[in-house]
Amino acid sequence: MKKISILLIIFGCTTLIACGKGQEINGHTTNTAYRSVKALKNRLPPDSRIEFEVSFWTIRDANKNDKEFLDIVDGKKPEEIIELGKGIYQQRKAAGFKDYEQYSSWEEMIAKFNQERIDQDNRKSTIKEDAKDKANDVLYNLSSPNK
């Protein structure tokens, strides 16, 4: 009976430890990092998703070496990733990074990406509706030759 209770305590502790890492990026490999970012993104409020994504890919773009990149993002929470992304943006903006010239601030860049995502979603929904309309089309080609 003692062994069972000890095993239950150990199992409970490991479960709690595993659950505590649910809000952090798993940076053991690039694939696990990408998977955990996708899962974390889906748990964030909608207004933070784009900022988190942009921050993550900004960090990735600034750190081409996989090991360095994984060391930076491993164990980070979404808020920490966003702060790192903002820092890289500020450094690049000050250095005259060409892609950031069109934005006056981080917030403006995120707002533009938010608007682009909204526009993409709107286009996707109209395309899906058009496809449904064509699938339900009951017009027949009456000009086919008689056999």
Disulfide bonds with the S-S distance in Angstrom:
none
